[in-house]
Amino acid sequence: MAYVVTRTCVDSKYTKCVDVCPVDAFRVGPDMLYIDPDVCIDCNACLSECPVRAIHPDNAVPEAMLEDIGLNARLSKIYPVITQSRDDSAPVTRTPANGSTPRRFAVVGSGPSGFYATEELLKQLPGSAVDIFERLPTPYGLVRYGVAPDHPKIKSVTDSFDAIGRLPKVRFFGNVKVGTDVRREELLAHYDAVVYATGGSVSRPLDVPGAELANVVGGSAFVGWYNGHPDVRDLPLDLSGRTAVVLGLGNVALDIARILVTPVDELAVTDIADEALAALRKSRVREVCLVARRGPAQAAFTPGELRKLMDMPGVRIVVDESDLILDEASAADLDAPLNSEARQNVALLREAQSRTVDGDRIIRFVFKASPDAFEGREGRVATMRAVVNTLQRHDDGSVMARGTEEHLQLPADLVINATGYQGVPLDGVAFDAQRSVITHCEGRVLSERGDVQTREYAVGWIKRGASGVIVCLIGMSASRVKRRDGRVGRRSTWPGCSR
């Protein structure tokens, strides 16, 4: 699947979508933008950046605009690449004054945000140098360890990271843990500024009775396990049971479900970790229950990921028909122009519910349910009890799940908590434990007392919290280091950020 720019694109006036594309898939013509389908990696970052909703997945282009699919494929081969937005808010590259001293920056973390921040620093301050510090031996963070092994197109974004890493003013230091191998104070003594880009690398805690039982694991650990993450390569997993329960309904949850039911011979041709492949060869898991606390209209996965599950041979997608009967407010939400993905999700679930597929593997969607307790047998999880929820709409339009007196029980030989990632604290850097981010004001790191640390910055997930598509953090990383006055790393006071 690729994304398509339709004729709703108004004279190429809105080009913010270009800034968030991690692979430079956009092309600019005289009247509109186009996406090269051979370059697009289906990450969907551009979708939310288009204010006129001109961008659609190629399998969900409005019928009146279907010819735009071919138009993008053809004209993207003719028109030039556009890599930066052209409006008034586009970044301004500064040239240092003659005789100015080149700056030295330390970037902590080598995932997408770290590399994008590095690239932007070098663009904004030519002649500067950046050293990237990484706790692990290898770079790329969650692109290496968080993207499913059967998604090589998305992982190809590392080609652009390689290009950044080969720049003469960039150095990479792996196996270096800030706080242990090098102290924060040492970095500040040797660099003009420090940028923290450590991301969200662990799963949110699961505060449910029985969560300590064996075979209850975090999504980050499970995904890291099948990607060969050195911290979890020996993760104790028992795949001898029939039913796995995955909590959460984002793309990571769907990735996990897909990996668990994909035939091993198909996984063998991917870059899945050898240890995981050997364990999956012996797996007896035949059913995966995806459990979500809200309804299908609020599901966080993208239509492309759901379509991948539906297209798997021999896999039955099971959805309770009653879950697809939407309340009046949710039905109205689906009609809103901004909710095109939610509309496609519900349509696909209805299609899946109506189909008959022969197969011994099942992916079951369980909506409006929250885990209440896990019960075990001989120290290992065996069942999950869940509260049945009802949906409650707040005045601001948000939809929340509220528990009822009704319960349901699911067999659960394996439980994987894929409800999201969160950041971890760094020694010496103030941390907001409630939000699991570095304490900051508009990206400027704060001290424990709330004072602005004048030469420390936070970008990406460790700044805003873990949400969004892993590889598409370019906008949120670049925005922190884009300073029109060119004063990155200088002592300055921002309005509202000092006490």
N, C-alpha and C positions, 0 to 999 in steps of 0.2 A: 504494500500500500504506500502511496505517496500523497502529498497534499497538493491542492490545485488552487491557483488564484483565478477567480471568476471575474466576469465583466463588471461586477459591482465595484471593483477597484477603481477609484475615481482619479483619473489623470495622474496616477502615481503620487498623489498628494500625501498619503499616509505611508510612511516607510519605516515605522518603528519595528515592524515585523522583521526587517532585515537585521537589526541589531541583535536580536535574540537567536538567530539561526547559527548553530554551532559549526555548520559545514559549508557555509556560503552557497546555498542552493538557489538563491534568488537571482533573477536576471531582470534588467530594466529596459523596457521598450519605450517608444515615444508616447504611448498612451496609458500603459499600465505595467505592473510587475508580472513576472512569470516565475514558476518554480520548476527547476530541472528535476524530473522524476528519477533520473539515474543518480542524482547527488543527494536528494532528500532522504533522511534516515527515519522518517515517520515519528519524530519526537513530539510533535504538536505544540512546540513552544510558540510558534508564530500565530497560532489560532486565536489566543486571547489578546494578542497585541493589535489586531486589526479592528478599528472602531466601527467599520462599515460591514463587518462580517463577510468579507469577500473571499475568505479562505475556507476550504472544505476538504475533508478526506476524499480521495478519488472515488470511493464507493458510496459517497453520500452527497455528491454534487446535485443541486436541484435540477429537475428534469429539463427545465428551460435552458439550462446552461451546460448540458452534457458535452457539447462540442468544445467547451473550454478545456476539457481534459486533453484532447488532441492538440489544441492550440498551445497549451503549456509545453507539451512534449516536443512540439515542432519548433516554436519560436524561442524556447529556452536554449536551443542549440545555435541560435543566430545572434541574439542580443547579448551584450556584455554583462559580466557579473557585477552586482552591487553589494558591497560589503558593509556599508555604513549609511545610516539614515541621513536624509538630505534636508530635513526641516531645521527650524531655528534652534532646536534643542540638541542638534548633533554635536558631538564632542569637537573641541577645537584643539588641534595639536600645537603645542608650544615649542618654540626653539629657544634653548637657553641663551641668555645674553653672553657675548664674547667674554671669556675669562671666568665665567661662573664655574664653580666646582661641581663636577658630576656627582649625583646623589647615589647612595648605596641603600638598597632596600632588602629586608629579610621577609620572605613569605613563608609562613608556617602552614604546611599542608599542600599536597600536590594532586588534589582532585581537580575537577573542572574549575571551581572557583579560584583555586590557587593559580592555575595556568592562565585563566582569563584575566585575573588581576595583574599577573606578571606582564602579559601582553599590553594591557592598558597603561601600566606604569611606563613602559618603554615608549609607547606612542606619545603619552602626555609629556614625558620628560626625556627626550632623546639624549643619548650619551650616558644615561644612568645605567646602573648594574643591579641585577636582582639575584639573590641566592635563595633557593627553595629548600626548605628543610622538611623532611618526611620521616615519621616514626618507623615506617615499614621499609624494607629493602628496595621496593619498586614503587614507581609513581602511578598516578591516574586514579587513586582512590576508589570511589564507588563505580566508576566506569569499568575498572578492572574487576572489582570484587562485588559489585551490586547489580550489574546488568546480566540478565540470563544468558547462558552460554549459547543458546540457539538464536541470539539476536546479534549476529556479527556486524550487521549494518550499523547498528547503534554504537557498537564498540569501535567502529572505524573512526569515530571522532578523535581517537587518540593520535591519528595521523597529524592533526593540526597541533596537538600538544607536543608531538615529537619536533615539529618545526619550530615551536617556541623554545623548546629545551635545547635545540642546536644553535640558537642565536649566541654570538660570541660574548654577549654581556649577561648570559644566564648560566648559573651553575646549580647542579642538583646534589644535595647531600642526603642520601638515604641512610636508614638505620640510626637516625638521630632523633631522640625524644627530647623535646623541649620541656624543661623542668627537671630532667634527670641528667642527660648528656650535656646539655647546654642550658644555662639558666636564662630566664627572661631578661634579667639585668645585664647579662653578658651581650645579648643581642642588641639591647638599647645602647650599650657602650660602643658597639662597633658599627651600627647602622643608623642612617638618618631617620628611618621609620620602620616599624614592624607591622605587617599585615597578617592577621590571623584568618586562615581559610581552612580550618580543621573539619568543617562539615558536621553532619550528623551520622555517627557511625555505629550507634547501638540502638536496639529496639526500646520502645517505650516500656516501662515496667508493667507487668500484669498483676494488678492488685486484686486477686481473686483467690479464695480459699482453695488449696490444692495445687496452686501454681508451682509449688516446689517439687511436685512429683516428677519422677523420671519421665522422659519423653515429652515434656512440655518445654518448648524452646522458643527463643525469639526469632523473628523473621530475619533479622540481620545476621544472626549466627547461622541459620539454615542456608541463606543465600550465599554467605561467605564460605560455607562448607562446600557447596557444589561448585564454587568458583576458585577453590584452592587458597583461601585466605589463611595465612600462617597461624593466626590466633585460634582458628577453629577447625583445622584440618582433621583433628582427632575428636571432633564433636561426638559424644556418645548418643547414637541414634539406634532405635530398634524399629526396623521397617517390616517386622513379621506380622503385624496386625493388618486387618482389612480396611479400616476406615481412618482417614486423617481429617482433622478439623483445622481449617485455616481461618483465623480471626482477622477480619478486615476485608475491604473490597476495593482496594486500589490496584494499580497495575502490578505491584510487587506480589500481592496475594494471588493474582491470576497467573503470574509467572511461576510461583511455587506450585500451584495446582497443576499447571501444564507439565512442569518437570516431573512431578510425581506420577503422571499417567502416560507420559511419552514412552513409546517402546525404546528399550535400551539401545538397540542397534541404530536408532536415529540419533540418540544422544552421543553415541560413540564417535560420530563424525564432527562433533562440535568441540570446543575447547574446554569442556567440563573437566573438573579435576578427576584424576585417576581413582583416588580413594572413594569419591562419591559415585563414580560410575560402577565400581566394583560392588558397592553397597546396594545400588539401585538394581543391579542384575539379580540380586536375591530378594528384592522387595516383593511383598505380598499385598501392598496397598492397591486396592481396586476402586475405592470410592473416596472422593475428596469433598467435604462439605465446606463451602465458603459461607461464613456467618457474618452478617452485617447488622448493626444496631438500628439502621434506618431502612428506608424503602428503596426500590429500584430507581426512582427518580432522583435520589440523592447519591447514588453510587459514584465512586470516585474514579473507576477505571475508564479507559478510553475505548471507543467502539472498535478500534483496530485490534486491541488485545482480546476483546470478547470474540470478535470474528475468528481469531486464531484458534480459540478453544472450540468454536462451533465447527470449524473446518477439519478438526482432527478425526481421522477415520477410526471407527470403533469406539468412540467416546460419546456417551449419552449425556446431554445437558438436561438436568431436571430442575424445573421451576414450578412452584406451586401456583396454580392458576389464580388463586385468591390474592396472591402477592402482586399480581399485575393489574388488579382493580385499584386504580389510584383514587385518593381522596380528591375533592374538588379543587383544593388549593394546589396540590401537586400537578394535577392535570393542567391547570392554568399556567403553572410555571413552565411546563414543557412547550407551551405555545410562544413563550417569549423568545425573541430573536437571539438573545445571548445564550440560550440553553440548547443549542443545536446538538451538542454531544450527548446530553442527557436524553434528548428526544430520540437520537439514534440508538442509545443503549436500551431504552425501553422497547423500541421497535424490534431490536435484535433479540431481546429476551422473549418477546412474544413469538417471534419466529421460531426460536429454539424450543419453546414450550409446545408448539404445535407440530413439531417434526417427530418422526419415528426413526430412530437410529438403532441398528443392531450393534451390540458390543458389550464386552464384559467390564468396561471401565466407565465410571460415572463421576460427573462433576455436578454436585447438587448446590443450588443457591438457596440459602436460608436467610430471609429478610426479617427485619424488625425483631431481633433477638440479641440479648446481651448475656455473656457468660456469668453465671451466678456462683458456680462451684464446680470443681473437678473432683471426681472420686476415683480412687485407685484400687489396684489389686496387686499385692506383693510389691508395693512401693512404686508401681508404674501406673500412669494414667490409664483409665479404662472407659470412663464416661464423662460427659459434660452436661451439667444442668444449666439451662438458660432461662432467663426471664423474657416473656413475650412483651414486646414494647408497643406502645401506640405513639403516633407522631403528633407533636404539638408545635404550632407555629407561633413565633414571637412577633411583636410589633414591627421589628426591623426586617421581617420576612424570612429570617432563618428558621430552619426546621430542626427540632430537637426530639430525641427519643425519650419517652417516659415509660418506666416500667409499670406493668400491671400485676395483678395477683396470679396470672396464668403462667405456667412453666412448661417447658418441654425438655426432653432428655435425648441426647444423641450419643451413640457409641463413639468413642474417641481413643483409638489406639496410639495416636500421635496428635499433638496439638502444637500448632505453629502460630505465634502471635505476630501478625503482620499489620498491626494497627498504626505503624509509623516509626520513624527514626527520631533520634534526639542527639544533641551534642553532649560532649563530656567536658568537664573543666580542665583547664591548664594550670599548672602550679604558678601561683603569683598573679594570675589574671582574674579579676572579679567575674563572678559567674552568677547568672540569674537562674537559680535551681528550679523555680516554678515554670519558666519557659524553656529551660535547658539551652540557653544561649549565653554568649559573653555579654556582660552588662555594658551597654553602650547608649549613646545618644546620637542618632543619625549616623551610626557607623563609627563614631569616635568612642574608643574604649574609655570606660569610667573606672575610677578607683573604687575601693570598698566604701569610701566615704561619699562617693558620687561626684568627685571632681574629674574633669576631663583630663585624660592622659594624652598629652599634646602630640605624641609621635606613635600612637598605637591605633590601629584600625581593625575592624571586623567586616568580613564580606561573606556572602553566600549563606548557607544554612546555619552556620554558627552565629550569624547576625540575625537572621529573620525567622529561624525555625525551619525544620525539615519538612518542606512541602514542594510540590512541583516535580517536573521531570528531571532526573538526575543530571543528564548531560547538558541541560539547557539553562545553566546558571550564568550565562555570559552577561545578561542585562543587569542582574543584581550585583555582580562582581564589579563590572566596569563602572556602574553608577557611583560606587563609593570612592573610586580613585580618579574620577573625572572632576577636576576642579578648574573652573574657568579662570581662576586667578593664579593657577599654577603653584599653589602653596602647599602641596602635599609634603608632609614631613617638616614644615616650618611651624614655629610656635604661633598659634593663633587662637582666637576665641570665637566660637560660633554662637550666634544668638540662641538662647534657650538651652545651651549645653554646658553652662558653667554655674557654679554656686558661689 
